[in-house]
Amino acid sequence: MSKAKQIRDYVALHPGSSNNQIADGTGLTSAYVATCTGYMYKNGTLSRAATGQTLSGVVVYSYSMGQEKKPKPQKQKNVVLSEPKVETLDSLVDSFVNAFADRIAQGIAAKLKDVLPAKVQELLPQPPKVSSEMQVLTAPVGLAIRRRHVAIVGLTPQQQALVNDEFGDSFELTFWSSDGAGDGEQRLKSLAVACNKIYVNAGMVSHKHVNTLTAMGACYQKFGGGLTQLRAMLHQYYKDES
């Protein structure tokens, strides 16, 4: 319990108590009680009445609970009622048309914001998409066309298409893969005999098939990784045979 509440509770039970009596009853110092009661008197919590004087002429007060202050009634302001504004039919129509036009304009603006960028993007010419492998694979420039029969073993269908597009005019290309439909050991042996050069993707062809090429006396060369090394080999072979 706070000290101020102790003082209020004591005065509520013992109205007309002096500072010394409040101090004795609460166990607080007389100086502290005098300070608190003076403050409570000023804010209206306590009321006081003079009950005498000390020998030195200081007035002695007794304290009781203060009267609750009632709020002052507020003066009512005179409200002047203005005459209602009567709108004509033309003004009502104008207001409706303007509001309707604003709604339409806002709707069109919102739709344009979502649709217009996409439509503009569709109308603008788009640069062709070029894969990194297509950028690397470029047919030799300025080399005489001399079609040699070249077989490439172990490429994916997509890689086969890229190589054929870039070097199909320079070589008679044949592709073979172990999982191709209709491809088998016998066809690989036929390529070993018929082709001038065979390039083998080392990571995609088994030792069994490499041994078949060796046994058939094929002129083959291994490459690894992507198509960059194969491209360099085809370049070199093209130059050597030109």
N, C-alpha and C positions, 0 to 999 in steps of 0.2 A: 504494500500500500504506500502511495506517495505521501510526502509530508503535507502537501497542500490538502490532500483528501483527508488526512488525519484531523487537520484544523477544521475543515468544513463539517466533518462528521461530529466533532466535539461540540461545535457551535450549534449544530442542529439539535443535539440532545441537551445542550445547556445554553439556551439563549440568554443574552445579557451578561456573558462572561467577559472579563477583562483579559488583557494580554497575559498578565501574570497567571491568572486562573487557567487560561488555555495552555500555557507553557507547563504548568504543574500537571494538568490533566493528560497531556500528550507526551510529556517527557522531552519536549523540544526546548531550545534556549529561548529566553524572553526576547532577545534581539531578533532571532529568526522569525518568531511568531509576530512581532511588531511589524516587520517588513512585509510578511505575507498578508496580514490582515489589512494593512494599508493598501496593498495592491488589490486585494479582493473587494475592498470598499470602493475603490475607484472604478473597477469594472462591473460593479453592481452585484457581485456574488454575496457580499455581506452588507448589512446596514449597521450604523453605529449611533450611539447617543452619549453625550458627555455626562459623566457621573461624578466628576469632582476634579480636584487639582492636587498635584504633589506639592511639597513644601517649596520646591523651586519654581512653582507656577506652571508646570507642564500639565495639560489637560489629560484626564484619564477617561478613556472611552470603554463602553461595554458594547459587545458585538452580538448581532443576531443575523439570521439568514435574511438576505435581501429579497425584496419583492421582485417577482418576474416582470420584466419590462415588456409591455405590450407594444407591438409595432404600431406606429402611427398610421392611421388610415390614409390611403393615397387619394389625392384629389382626382376626381373623375374629369377627364378631359372632354370638352364638348366636341363631339364628332359632327362634322358638317358633311352631310350626305349630298354627294353630287348627283345630278340628274343622270340617269342611265343613258349611255351613248347608243343612239339608234343608227345602225348601219343600213345603208341603202342596198338594194338588190345588186346594183353594179359593183359596189365595193365587196360584197360577199362573193360574187362570181370571180372578181379579180383575185381575192385572197385564195379561193379554192384553186384557181388556175395556177397561181404562183407556187402554192404548196405542192400541187400535183406535178408541175414541171420540175421542181427541186427533187422530188422523189425519183422521177424518171432519170434525171441527170446523175444522181448519186448511184442508181442501179447500173447505168451504162458505164460510169467511171469505174465501179468495182469490177464489172465483167471485163472491161478493157485491161485493167491492171493484171488480171489473171491470164487472159487469152492473148493479148497483143504481143508480149515477148516471144511466146511460142510460135505465133504466126509469122512474125518477122524472121525468126530463126529458120523456119521452113522455107521462106522465100529467098533467103540469102544462099548463095552457092557454098556448098560444103566441100572442104578439101578432102580428097580421097584418103581413106584409111590405109596406111602402109605398115605392115608388120615389120618388126626388126629384122626378121630373116629375109623378107623380100627386099629390104634396103641393102642388105649385104650381098644377096645374090644378084649380080648383074652380069649379063653375058659379055664376053670379051669384045671390045670395040676395035674395029679395023682389022680383024683377023679373017683370013680367007675361009669360006665355008667348005669344009671337007668332012663329010659325014662318016665318022668311024662308028662301028658298032660297040657301044659301051653298055655294060650291065651294072646296075647298082643294087646291092643286096642289103636288106635290113632297114629300109626306110618306112616310115608311116605313110599312109595314103596322102596326108596333107603335105608332107615333105616331098613325096613323089610328084605331086602336082606343081609345087614350087620349082623344083629342078627341071621338070619337063617344060614349064613356061619359059624359063630362062635359057635353057640349053638345048631345047628340042630341035631348033634349026641348025645347030652346030654338030650334034651327034645323033645317031640312031640309038635311042635310049630304050633299054629294057629293064624292068624292075622285077625283083624277086624277093619274096618274104616267106618265111617258113610257115606262117599261118594263113597265107593267101589261099583262096578257093581254087582248087585245081592245080596248085603248085606243089611240087614234090621233089624228091631226090633226082628222079629221072630228068626233069626239066632243068634242074641246076646243072646236071652233067652236060646237057645239050648246050646250055649257055657257056659252060667252060670251054667247049670246043668252038662255038660259033662266034664268040665275042672277041674283039681286039683287046679289050681291057675290061676288067671287073673291079669295082670298088666295093669293099666290104665294111659295113658298119660293125666294128668289133664288139660294141656293147650290145648288139641286138641279134647276133648270129652265133650259133653254138659251134664248139670245136669240131663237132661231127661234120658240119657243112663246110667248114674251112678245110678239113682233111680231104673232103671230096674234091674240092677245087684243086688242092695240091696234087692229089692222085691223078687227076685228069690233065695235069700240066697247064692249068689256066694261068694267064698273066693277070694276077690280081694284086691289089694293094689295099691295106687296111686304113681306115680313118676312125677317129673317135669324136665324141661330143656332138655338137650341132652340125649345121651345114657349112659353117665358115671354112673348116679344113677341107671338106669335100669340094667346095667352090675353088679353093686355091689349087687343088689337085687337077680339077677339070681345066682351069686356066693353063696350068703348066703342060698338061697333056695336049691341049689344043695347040699351044705354041710349038711343042716338040714335033707334032705331026703336020704342021702347016708348011 
